[in-house]
């Protein structure tokens, strides 16, 4: 590998690391802001006053350009949708029946990453997942497993069966090999 290629590789790794650190920083800023608001509410309910220097800081978006911020928000929304899908599928499989908005929203309240999401955000994600084919709508406001999930499940099942067949063939081959040697 030439020096130029090594330099390009090193720069690419550094760029990816910076991007990941910025995502983490953004996530930590958001979490910090939520915690500060919760603390402020708790202190106000106790009737105490917060000194001005401890008031929540305004999030300064100018440290991150708009494209990166938009990308981070999209990545966060995708991850939240994955988590909501996981919760919905778990409920569907437990009940073996379609689930409604309220059931999913209540179940999301028990998930660490989804506790603070508004019901509107969760229902919007459910509708989007249904549009994408991960969930189906047997009735308005009710959701069941969609075509994409069922196909993926079948694909995984086939791969497992193939893997087990290959494993059995290897065992038979080994048995035949050792049987012929003795």
N, CA, C and O of each residue as an XYZ file, in Angstrom:
728
protein
N       0.849     -1.175      0.000
C       0.000      0.000      0.000
C       0.895      1.238      0.000
O       1.838      1.336      0.785
N       0.591      2.166     -0.878
C       1.415      3.368     -0.983
C       1.114      4.321      0.171
O       0.122      4.173      0.885
N       1.997      5.295      0.329
C       1.819      6.276      1.408
C       0.546      7.086      1.209
O      -0.136      7.437      2.172
N       0.234      7.377     -0.041
C      -0.968      8.147     -0.326
C      -2.216      7.348      0.065
O      -3.149      7.905      0.644
N      -2.238      6.066     -0.243
C      -3.377      5.223      0.127
C      -3.492      5.104      1.644
O      -4.596      5.124      2.189
N      -2.353      4.981      2.324
C      -2.368      4.911      3.780
C      -2.913      6.197      4.383
O      -3.671      6.173      5.353
N      -2.513      7.327      3.790
C      -2.996      8.621      4.259
C      -4.503      8.748      4.052
O      -5.220      9.216      4.937
N      -4.979      8.331      2.881
C      -6.411      8.382      2.585
C      -7.176      7.490      3.561
O      -8.227      7.884      4.066
N      -6.660      6.298      3.828
C      -7.294      5.374      4.764
C      -7.341      5.967      6.166
O      -8.364      5.887      6.846
N      -6.238      6.560      6.592
C      -6.184      7.171      7.926
C      -7.159      8.343      8.037
O      -7.834      8.498      9.054
N      -7.231      9.171      6.983
C      -8.169     10.295      6.984
C      -9.620      9.815      7.017
O     -10.462     10.394      7.703
N      -9.897      8.756      6.271
C     -11.253      8.202      6.252
C     -11.637      7.668      7.638
O     -12.759      7.881      8.099
N     -10.710      6.979      8.294
C     -10.973      6.473      9.653
C     -11.209      7.627     10.616
O     -12.106      7.565     11.457
N     -10.413      8.671     10.496
C     -10.554      9.842     11.374
C     -11.896     10.533     11.122
O     -12.559     10.967     12.064
N     -12.296     10.636      9.848
C     -13.572     11.260      9.511
C     -14.738     10.484     10.113
O     -15.662     11.070     10.676
N     -14.684      9.144      9.986
C     -15.738      8.306     10.560
C     -15.780      8.429     12.083
O     -16.856      8.481     12.679
N     -14.600      8.476     12.708
C     -14.542      8.606     14.164
C     -15.133      9.936     14.615
O     -15.883      9.990     15.590
N     -14.796     11.001     13.908
C     -15.336     12.324     14.255
C     -16.850     12.325     14.118
O     -17.553     12.873     14.967
N     -17.353     11.712     13.054
C     -18.794     11.646     12.842
C     -19.470     10.892     13.983
O     -20.507     11.328     14.484
N     -18.893      9.770     14.397
C     -19.455      8.980     15.503
C     -19.411      9.768     16.811
O     -20.363      9.738     17.591
N     -18.307     10.471     17.048
C     -18.195     11.256     18.277
C     -19.197     12.405     18.287
O     -19.733     12.753     19.340
N     -19.450     12.992     17.128
C     -20.449     14.068     17.067
C     -21.843     13.530     17.350
O     -22.636     14.182     18.028
N     -22.150     12.328     16.828
C     -23.440     11.704     17.118
C     -23.574     11.469     18.618
O     -24.607     11.773     19.215
N     -22.536     10.934     19.209
C     -22.544     10.672     20.645
C     -22.710     11.970     21.422
O     -23.478     12.027     22.382
N     -22.004     12.998     21.017
C     -22.087     14.298     21.678
C     -23.509     14.849     21.590
O     -24.046     15.339     22.583
N     -24.119     14.773     20.413
C     -25.481     15.240     20.231
C     -26.433     14.473     21.153
O     -27.286     15.065     21.815
N     -26.271     13.136     21.182
C     -27.117     12.298     22.043
C     -26.937     12.676     23.512
O     -27.918     12.760     24.251
N     -25.711     12.903     23.940
C     -25.443     13.271     25.327
C     -26.012     14.646     25.652
O     -26.515     14.860     26.755
N     -25.938     15.588     24.702
C     -26.531     16.910     24.912
C     -28.040     16.778     25.127
O     -28.606     17.384     26.037
N     -28.678     15.976     24.273
C     -30.124     15.791     24.406
C     -30.476     15.161     25.746
O     -31.388     15.618     26.435
N     -29.754     14.115     26.112
C     -30.011     13.431     27.380
C     -29.785     14.378     28.556
O     -30.560     14.388     29.512
N     -28.729     15.165     28.479
C     -28.423     16.129     29.528
C     -29.561     17.143     29.663
O     -29.956     17.498     30.773
N     -30.077     17.601     28.535
C     -31.164     18.581     28.549
C     -32.414     17.990     29.190
O     -33.081     18.668     29.973
N     -32.740     16.751     28.877
C     -33.904     16.084     29.474
C     -33.725     15.965     30.983
O     -34.654     16.224     31.748
N     -32.537     15.576     31.401
C     -32.267     15.430     32.834
C     -32.327     16.778     33.554
O     -32.834     16.865     34.673
N     -31.811     17.820     32.915
C     -31.872     19.159     33.526
C     -33.323     19.618     33.692
O     -33.692     20.186     34.720
N     -34.146     19.361     32.654
C     -35.561     19.746     32.754
C     -36.258     18.980     33.876
O     -37.031     19.556     34.641
N     -35.980     17.686     33.969
C     -36.591     16.871     35.020
C     -36.166     17.367     36.399
O     -36.979     17.447     37.320
N     -34.884     17.699     36.530
C     -34.384     18.219     37.802
C     -35.050     19.554     38.138
O     -35.422     19.799     39.285
N     -35.193     20.399     37.143
C     -35.823     21.709     37.355
C     -37.265     21.536     37.829
O     -37.704     22.217     38.755
N     -37.996     20.628     37.194
C     -39.387     20.375     37.587
C     -39.445     19.841     39.013
O     -40.275     20.274     39.812
N     -38.556     18.895     39.328
C     -38.544     18.313     40.671
C     -38.234     19.364     41.730
O     -38.874     19.394     42.781
N     -37.268     20.214     41.461
C     -36.895     21.261     42.427
C     -38.028     22.259     42.583
O     -38.321     22.694     43.696
N     -38.678     22.635     41.463
C     -39.793     23.583     41.542
C     -40.961     23.009     42.327
O     -41.644     23.733     43.051
N     -41.192     21.697     42.184
C     -42.267     21.064     42.940
C     -41.968     21.071     44.438
O     -42.887     21.097     45.257
N     -40.690     21.048     44.793
C     -40.298     21.114     46.202
C     -40.335     22.547     46.720
O     -40.218     22.778     47.923
N     -40.499     23.511     45.811
C     -40.583     24.907     46.207
C     -39.245     25.592     46.348
O     -39.178     26.690     46.901
N     -38.191     24.992     45.873
C     -36.851     25.591     45.978
C     -36.580     26.442     44.744
O     -37.268     26.318     43.731
N     -35.587     27.295     44.835
C     -35.167     28.132     43.712
C     -33.834     27.614     43.180
O     -32.970     27.174     43.938
N     -33.692     27.678     41.857
C     -32.449     27.249     41.219
C     -31.623     28.495     40.925
O     -32.124     29.437     40.311
N     -30.347     28.510     41.362
C     -29.497     29.648     41.005
C     -29.382     29.760     39.484
O     -29.374     28.752     38.777
N     -29.293     30.986     38.995
C     -29.287     31.254     37.557
C     -28.173     30.512     36.816
O     -28.373     30.080     35.681
N     -26.986     30.356     37.451
C     -25.880     29.702     36.742
C     -26.122     28.208     36.514
O     -25.415     27.583     35.723
N     -27.121     27.627     37.203
C     -27.428     26.211     37.016
C     -28.635     25.970     36.122
O     -29.064     24.828     35.953
N     -29.181     27.026     35.552
C     -30.321     26.880     34.655
C     -29.862     26.135     33.401
O     -28.706     26.265     32.996
N     -30.770     25.343     32.772
C     -30.373     24.585     31.578
C     -29.801     25.486     30.492
O     -30.346     26.548     30.190
N     -28.695     25.040     29.916
C     -28.063     25.795     28.836
C     -28.840     25.578     27.551
O     -29.456     24.528     27.367
N     -28.817     26.541     26.681
C     -29.462     26.410     25.378
C     -28.540     25.575     24.497
O     -27.334     25.815     24.437
N     -29.118     24.599     23.821
C     -28.335     23.748     22.927
C     -27.832     24.585     21.760
O     -28.609     25.232     21.058
N     -26.541     24.559     21.571
C     -25.944     25.368     20.524
C     -25.719     24.520     19.282
O     -24.771     23.738     19.205
N     -26.610     24.691     18.312
C     -26.551     23.878     17.105
C     -25.438     24.304     16.159
O     -25.116     23.573     15.223
N     -24.843     25.476     16.387
C     -23.847     25.939     15.426
C     -22.555     25.135     15.489
O     -21.689     25.321     14.634
N     -22.394     24.247     16.470
C     -21.208     23.389     16.508
C     -21.288     22.266     15.483
O     -20.272     21.688     15.097
N     -22.507     21.965     15.047
C     -22.722     20.890     14.085
C     -23.466     21.489     12.898
O     -24.464     22.186     13.081
N     -22.990     21.224     11.681
C     -23.675     21.810     10.539
C     -25.037     21.146     10.321
O     -25.293     20.056     10.832
N     -25.890     21.802      9.570
C     -27.280     21.371      9.422
C     -27.413     19.993      8.790
O     -28.281     19.215      9.185
N     -26.554     19.678      7.805
C     -26.634     18.361      7.164
C     -26.327     17.250      8.156
O     -27.011     16.227      8.186
N     -25.295     17.454      8.967
C     -24.960     16.441      9.966
C     -26.064     16.308     10.996
O     -26.407     15.199     11.405
N     -26.623     17.439     11.419
C     -27.702     17.431     12.401
C     -28.906     16.685     11.841
O     -29.517     15.874     12.537
N     -29.247     16.957     10.590
C     -30.364     16.267      9.943
C     -30.074     14.774      9.858
O     -30.956     13.954     10.113
N     -28.841     14.418      9.499
C     -28.456     13.010      9.416
C     -28.548     12.313     10.765
O     -28.990     11.167     10.855
N     -28.124     13.018     11.821
C     -28.186     12.427     13.161
C     -29.636     12.228     13.591
O     -29.976     11.221     14.212
N     -30.490     13.202     13.255
C     -31.902     13.076     13.620
C     -32.546     11.923     12.859
O     -33.364     11.195     13.421
N     -32.186     11.747     11.582
C     -32.718     10.627     10.806
C     -32.239      9.299     11.378
O     -33.019      8.353     11.489
N     -30.968      9.225     11.740
C     -30.425      8.004     12.330
C     -31.134      7.684     13.640
O     -31.450      6.528     13.921
N     -31.379      8.712     14.431
C     -32.073      8.519     15.708
C     -33.506      8.045     15.458
O     -33.990      7.151     16.152
N     -34.186      8.634     14.477
C     -35.556      8.236     14.153
C     -35.609      6.788     13.668
O     -36.539      6.052     14.001
N     -34.604      6.378     12.876
C     -34.560      4.994     12.396
C     -34.379      4.032     13.559
O     -35.034      2.990     13.616
N     -33.500      4.374     14.480
C     -33.267      3.515     15.639
C     -34.522      3.437     16.501
O     -34.868      2.361     16.989
N     -35.206      4.559     16.694
C     -36.453      4.543     17.462
C     -37.498      3.687     16.759
O     -38.239      2.957     17.419
N     -37.572      3.761     15.439
C     -38.528      2.942     14.689
C     -38.212      1.465     14.851
O     -39.121      0.646     14.988
N     -36.918      1.115     14.836
C     -36.525     -0.285     15.057
C     -36.979     -0.761     16.430
O     -37.502     -1.866     16.573
N     -36.774      0.084     17.440
C     -37.164     -0.281     18.797
C     -38.685     -0.408     18.909
O     -39.184     -1.327     19.558
N     -39.416      0.505     18.283
C     -40.874      0.443     18.313
C     -41.355     -0.814     17.597
O     -42.285     -1.474     18.060
N     -40.728     -1.149     16.471
C     -41.077     -2.370     15.750
C     -40.832     -3.591     16.628
O     -41.663     -4.497     16.683
N     -39.685     -3.614     17.318
C     -39.359     -4.727     18.208
C     -40.440     -4.885     19.290
O     -40.872     -5.999     19.583
N     -40.867     -3.772     19.875
C     -41.902     -3.799     20.920
C     -43.218     -4.303     20.330
O     -43.875     -5.155     20.928
N     -43.606     -3.787     19.166
C     -44.868     -4.189     18.538
C     -44.865     -5.678     18.196
O     -45.853     -6.370     18.439
N     -43.769     -6.172     17.638
C     -43.676     -7.587     17.275
C     -43.756     -8.455     18.532
O     -44.423     -9.489     18.541
N     -43.078     -8.029     19.576
C     -43.125     -8.781     20.839
C     -44.571     -8.885     21.344
O     -45.018     -9.957     21.751
N     -45.295     -7.758     21.314
C     -46.703     -7.762     21.741
C     -47.561     -8.662     20.846
O     -48.384     -9.434     21.338
N     -47.364     -8.556     19.545
C     -48.141     -9.363     18.595
C     -47.898    -10.850     18.842
O     -48.840    -11.643     18.845
N     -46.641    -11.228     19.049
C     -46.323    -12.636     19.269
C     -46.844    -13.136     20.616
O     -47.238    -14.296     20.734
N     -46.847    -12.273     21.628
C     -47.388    -12.671     22.931
C     -48.896    -12.872     22.857
O     -49.420    -13.858     23.374
N     -49.601    -11.931     22.207
C     -51.063    -11.989     22.133
C     -51.559    -12.918     21.029
O     -52.677    -13.431     21.082
N     -50.703    -13.122     20.026
C     -51.089    -13.874     18.827
C     -52.333    -13.261     18.179
O     -53.219    -13.957     17.683
N     -52.355    -11.932     18.207
C     -53.462    -11.169     17.630
C     -52.965     -9.758     17.310
O     -51.928     -9.335     17.820
N     -53.700     -9.033     16.468
C     -53.307     -7.646     16.180
C     -53.326     -6.780     17.439
O     -54.116     -7.014     18.354
N     -52.449     -5.783     17.473
C     -52.372     -4.871     18.614
C     -52.739     -3.461     18.168
O     -52.604     -3.108     16.996
N     -53.203     -2.666     19.123
C     -53.607     -1.294     18.833
C     -52.559     -0.290     19.276
O     -51.552     -0.637     19.894
N     -52.830      0.981     18.937
C     -51.912      2.058     19.285
C     -51.633      2.099     20.788
O     -50.481      2.131     21.220
N     -52.709      2.097     21.574
C     -52.554      2.247     23.023
C     -51.688      1.161     23.627
O     -50.862      1.433     24.498
N     -51.873     -0.076     23.169
C     -51.086     -1.188     23.708
C     -49.601     -0.982     23.429
O     -48.759     -1.214     24.297
N     -49.289     -0.547     22.216
C     -47.885     -0.321     21.844
C     -47.317      0.850     22.637
O     -46.188      0.778     23.125
N     -48.090      1.931     22.772
C     -47.619      3.102     23.526
C     -47.337      2.711     24.975
O     -46.311      3.100     25.532
N     -48.241      1.942     25.592
C     -48.032      1.499     26.976
C     -46.796      0.609     27.091
O     -46.029      0.736     28.046
N     -46.601     -0.281     26.133
C     -45.429     -1.161     26.152
C     -44.140     -0.362     25.956
O     -43.101     -0.710     26.518
N     -44.206      0.700     25.166
C     -43.016      1.536     24.936
C     -42.616      2.281     26.206
O     -41.448      2.637     26.364
N     -43.540      2.517     27.090
C     -43.233      3.204     28.355
C     -42.299      2.367     29.228
O     -41.642      2.904     30.120
N     -42.233      1.064     28.982
C     -41.354      0.179     29.755
C     -39.982      0.006     29.119
O     -39.093     -0.602     29.715
N     -39.808      0.532     27.923
C     -38.528      0.416     27.219
C     -37.661      1.634     27.517
O     -38.126      2.767     27.387
N     -36.393      1.417     27.918
C     -35.522      2.541     28.292
C     -35.360      3.607     27.215
O     -35.392      4.795     27.536
N     -35.192      3.238     25.976
C     -34.955      4.215     24.920
C     -36.215      4.897     24.413
O     -36.134      5.861     23.652
N     -37.382      4.405     24.826
C     -38.638      4.913     24.281
C     -39.532      5.568     25.332
O     -40.625      6.033     25.008
N     -39.086      5.608     26.571
C     -39.913      6.124     27.674
C     -40.455      7.514     27.417
O     -41.619      7.798     27.702
N     -39.612      8.383     26.877
C     -39.961      9.795     26.774
C     -40.575     10.185     25.435
O     -40.837     11.364     25.196
N     -40.805      9.212     24.563
C     -41.417      9.536     23.270
C     -42.896      9.843     23.458
O     -43.571      9.224     24.281
N     -43.384     10.794     22.697
C     -44.797     11.130     22.783
C     -45.613     10.047     22.065
O     -45.107      9.382     21.161
N     -46.873      9.875     22.469
C     -47.730      8.896     21.780
C     -47.848      9.186     20.283
O     -47.957      8.262     19.478
N     -47.825     10.468     19.911
C     -47.916     10.830     18.492
C     -46.713     10.311     17.709
O     -46.853      9.838     16.581
N     -45.530     10.405     18.318
C     -44.318      9.921     17.658
C     -44.396      8.411     17.452
O     -44.034      7.905     16.390
N     -44.866      7.698     18.463
C     -44.971      6.239     18.377
C     -45.995      5.840     17.316
O     -45.736      4.944     16.512
N     -47.152      6.495     17.308
C     -48.170      6.146     16.314
C     -47.712      6.507     14.902
O     -48.026      5.796     13.948
N     -46.974      7.605     14.766
C     -46.429      7.985     13.458
C     -45.454      6.909     12.979
O     -45.459      6.534     11.807
N     -44.624      6.421     13.888
C     -43.666      5.368     13.525
C     -44.401      4.085     13.132
O     -43.995      3.411     12.186
N     -45.468      3.742     13.841
C     -46.254      2.545     13.490
C     -46.846      2.678     12.088
O     -46.809      1.733     11.301
N     -47.391      3.854     11.781
C     -47.958      4.064     10.446
C     -46.877      3.946      9.372
O     -47.104      3.351      8.319
N     -45.704      4.514      9.640
C     -44.598      4.453      8.673
C     -44.134      3.005      8.477
O     -43.859      2.583      7.353
N     -44.048      2.248      9.578
C     -43.656      0.837      9.484
C     -44.673      0.029      8.684
O     -44.312     -0.907      7.971
N     -45.942      0.399      8.807
C     -46.983     -0.271      8.027
C     -46.843      0.088      6.540
O     -47.008     -0.770      5.673
N     -46.542      1.346      6.257
C     -46.337      1.767      4.864
C     -45.163      1.032      4.236
O     -45.200      0.683      3.056
N     -44.120      0.798      5.027
C     -42.925      0.125      4.517
C     -43.097     -1.390      4.398
O     -42.251     -2.067      3.815
N     -44.195     -1.926      4.952
C     -44.466     -3.361      4.825
C     -43.991     -4.204      5.996
O     -44.109     -5.429      5.949
N     -43.462     -3.592      7.039
C     -43.019     -4.361      8.198
C     -44.201     -4.773      9.074
O     -44.162     -5.807      9.742
N     -45.246     -3.955      9.062
C     -46.486     -4.260      9.775
C     -47.623     -4.202      8.774
O     -47.517     -3.549      7.735
N     -48.724     -4.894      9.094
C     -49.917     -4.802      8.259
C     -51.059     -4.265      9.114
O     -51.013     -4.328     10.342
N     -52.084     -3.736      8.449
C     -53.244     -3.172      9.154
C     -54.495     -3.986      8.824
O     -55.151     -3.731      7.815
N     -54.826     -4.960      9.667
C     -56.051     -5.718      9.404
C     -57.309     -4.876      9.644
O     -58.358     -5.139      9.056
N     -57.197     -3.865     10.508
C     -58.305     -2.938     10.791
C     -57.687     -1.588     11.128
O     -56.516     -1.530     11.505
N     -58.444     -0.498     11.000
C     -57.882      0.815     11.335
C     -57.395      0.857     12.790
O     -58.120      0.487     13.713
N     -56.161      1.314     12.970
C     -55.597      1.437     14.308
C     -55.094      0.133     14.900
O     -54.667      0.114     16.055
N     -55.132     -0.955     14.146
C     -54.657     -2.263     14.610
C     -53.498     -2.696     13.707
O     -53.504     -2.420     12.507
N     -52.520     -3.366     14.282
C     -51.329     -3.766     13.528
C     -51.007     -5.227     13.769
O     -51.187     -5.754     14.866
N     -50.521     -5.873     12.702
C     -50.081     -7.262     12.769
C     -48.799     -7.377     11.951
O     -48.379     -6.412     11.312
N     -48.184     -8.540     11.969
C     -46.928     -8.736     11.237
C     -47.137     -8.486      9.744
O     -48.136     -8.914      9.165
N     -46.186     -7.789      9.133
C     -46.268     -7.471      7.715
C     -45.523     -8.472      6.853
O     -44.842     -9.364      7.357
N     -45.660     -8.311      5.553
C     -45.039     -9.237      4.594
C     -43.523     -9.308      4.758
O     -42.945    -10.394      4.729
N     -42.878     -8.151      4.930
C     -41.413     -8.140      5.015
C     -40.929     -8.928      6.222
O     -39.936     -9.650      6.129
N     -41.615     -8.800      7.350
C     -41.208     -9.548      8.543
C     -41.420    -11.044      8.362
O     -40.576    -11.850      8.753
N     -42.543    -11.408      7.770
C     -42.838    -12.826      7.553
C     -41.829    -13.432      6.589
O     -41.340    -14.538      6.821
N     -41.508    -12.714      5.497
C     -40.509    -13.194      4.540
C     -39.138    -13.349      5.196
O     -38.442    -14.337      4.963
N     -38.756    -12.372      6.017
C     -37.469    -12.430      6.695
C     -37.427    -13.624      7.649
O     -36.409    -14.311      7.740
N     -38.532    -13.872      8.359
C     -38.613    -15.014      9.272
C     -38.442    -16.328      8.504
O     -37.714    -17.219      8.942
N     -39.116    -16.441      7.361
C     -38.989    -17.653      6.536
C     -37.565    -17.830      6.031
O     -37.036    -18.942      6.015
N     -36.951    -16.729      5.621
C     -35.572    -16.772      5.124
C     -34.619    -17.261      6.214
O     -33.764    -18.109      5.959
N     -34.765    -16.732      7.413
C     -33.915    -17.140      8.537
C     -34.146    -18.609      8.858
O     -33.201    -19.350      9.130
N     -35.411    -19.026      8.826
C     -35.741    -20.423      9.114
C     -35.089    -21.350      8.086
O     -34.537    -22.391      8.443
N     -35.158    -20.961      6.789
C     -34.526    -21.766      5.730
C     -33.021    -21.859      5.932
O     -32.434    -22.927      5.758
N     -32.392    -20.743      6.298
C     -30.949    -20.745      6.523
C     -30.575    -21.664      7.678
O     -29.578    -22.383      7.610
N     -31.376    -21.639      8.737
C     -31.119    -22.525      9.872
C     -31.244    -23.980      9.462
O     -30.415    -24.812      9.832
N     -32.295    -24.286      8.689
C     -32.493    -25.659      8.226
C     -31.330    -26.110      7.351
O     -30.847    -27.235      7.476
N     -30.878    -25.210      6.453
C     -29.733    -25.527      5.602
C     -28.486    -25.791      6.438
O     -27.726    -26.723      6.175
N     -28.295    -24.952      7.450
C     -27.138    -25.107      8.331
C     -27.190    -26.419      9.089
O     -26.164    -27.077      9.265
N     -28.391    -26.811      9.546
C     -28.533    -28.077     10.274
C     -28.308    -29.260      9.337
O     -27.696    -30.250      9.739
N     -28.794    -29.177      8.084
C     -28.573    -30.252      7.112
C     -27.078    -30.417      6.839
O     -26.561    -31.533      6.801
N     -26.388    -29.276      6.649
C     -24.948    -29.337      6.398
C     -24.218    -29.933      7.594
O     -23.273    -30.705      7.428
N     -24.652    -29.577      8.794
C     -24.030    -30.101     10.005
C     -24.234    -31.611     10.086
O     -23.304    -32.345     10.422
N     -25.451    -32.081      9.778
C     -25.732    -33.524      9.792
C     -24.895    -34.236      8.740
O     -24.386    -35.330      8.986
N     -24.747    -33.609      7.547
C     -23.935    -34.221      6.492
C     -22.477    -34.337      6.935
O     -21.819    -35.342      6.665
N     -21.972    -33.296      7.624
C     -20.596    -33.354      8.124
C     -20.434    -34.473      9.139
O     -19.433    -35.191      9.128
N     -21.418    -34.620     10.016
C     -21.347    -35.674     11.039
C     -21.368    -37.043     10.382
O     -20.593    -37.923     10.756
N     -22.259    -37.233      9.396
C     -22.335    -38.508      8.683
C     -21.011    -38.766      7.968
O     -20.505    -39.888      8.001
N     -20.447    -37.754      7.328
C     -19.175    -37.902      6.626
C     -18.071    -38.299      7.601
O     -17.274    -39.190      7.305
N     -18.020    -37.652      8.746
C     -17.008    -37.969      9.758
C     -17.202    -39.390     10.265
O     -16.236    -40.136     10.427
N     -18.477    -39.770     10.522
C     -18.762    -41.118     10.987
C     -18.337    -42.156      9.952
O     -17.749    -43.184     10.290
N     -18.646    -41.868      8.669
C     -18.261    -42.798      7.600
C     -16.740    -42.891      7.515
O     -16.179    -43.975      7.354
N     -16.075    -41.726      7.626
C     -14.621    -41.718      7.537
C     -14.002    -42.556      8.653
O     -13.135    -43.393      8.399
N     -14.441    -42.334      9.864
C     -13.885    -43.093     10.986
C     -14.351    -44.542     10.956
O     -13.630    -45.432     11.406
N     -15.560    -44.793     10.428
C     -16.064    -46.172     10.319
C     -15.244    -46.962      9.322
O     -14.986    -48.148      9.529
N     -14.830    -46.314      8.238
C     -14.030    -47.004      7.220
C     -12.601    -47.242      7.706
O     -11.959    -48.196      7.269
N     -12.100    -46.409      8.585
C     -10.716    -46.550      9.067
C     -10.567    -47.740      9.998
O      -9.506    -48.363     10.028
N     -11.601    -48.070     10.759
C     -11.438    -49.138     11.745
C     -11.598    -50.510     11.174
O     -11.485    -51.497     11.901
